[in-house]
Amino acid sequence: MHEAPQRGPSHGASALTPPCRFSGTARSAGLARAYARQVIQQSVPGIPEEQLDLALLLVSELVTNACRYGTEPGDRVAVAVTASPSMVQIAVHDPTRRRPRRKLPGPERERGRGLLIVEAIASDWGVANRPLGKIVWAELAW
């Protein structure tokens, strides 16, 4: 994970698409996946389903974490996705500065594996502070 603000979701490829905003609720993960699917399929026609599935899993984990830990009732999250034939970049902005934390999985723990999944799948990921909150970003090379 990189926490340096100068390195963020816009390095390594073209600028991210304008963000799409979603409510800070659990329902937003599915809506964000649908948005990401559309962006990726338009940007990379014929993308193999396995690659698309990995990108959508990253979107789910980042948006779920943002909604669960980075919002209060009534807040919104913003999701931006850029895809190219070589990679996808995902950036999720939420209104808090609280950093994501890894939790050690336990046999009785049903939650807390999101960042472990992001680390296992993403080529790179990190956190950048924003004037009003933070962006958690991930890249997936293919």
Order of alpha helices (4+ residues) and beta strands (2+ residues): beta-alpha-alpha-beta-beta-alpha-beta-beta
